[in-house]
Amino acid sequence: MEKKFLGYMEYNFSGLNVIENFNKMDASEIFLSYFELRKAYKLVTTADYKNLSDYLVGDIYFLMNNDPRYRGKKVFFTGNVVKVKKNDLLFFLKKHIELRDLIVPLFIIPFNNIGLKPEYMITTQEDPVFEILSPID
């Protein structure tokens, strides 16, 4: 089957050592659940790469494109979701920051159990500044 060009970059996390790579349907479900949950979080601080490790207190993370798409009021997701170990995530980020290639917004969620509210969420935009979010009290 021929892949359709959708007019935007797909960041597929190639070169990242992943624990689990999710199919498009599961990736969409995971992303949309955390995207909705994000409304209950607020920005508490920002970090750059050199102190990001201080905020990553877990061992395993969901890493996904932070790139929701909209069709009217309906939100959908066309990106990728992977599960990774902290050290592999940091190595991957460092490599892309050094290449000045961290241009796709990311959503980093500590893995506990799907459905549980994480202690924090981390997002990026098109630069290597990591936004640390915590639940609104």
PyMOL commands that set and color helices and strands:
alter all, ss='L'
color gray80, all
select helices_A, chain A and resi 24-40+49-55+86-98
alter helices_A, ss='H'
color red, helices_A
select strands_A, chain A and resi 20-21+41-47+60-65+68-71+74-77+81-85+106-110+121-124+130-135
alter strands_A, ss='S'
color yellow, strands_A
deselect
rebuild
show_as cartoon
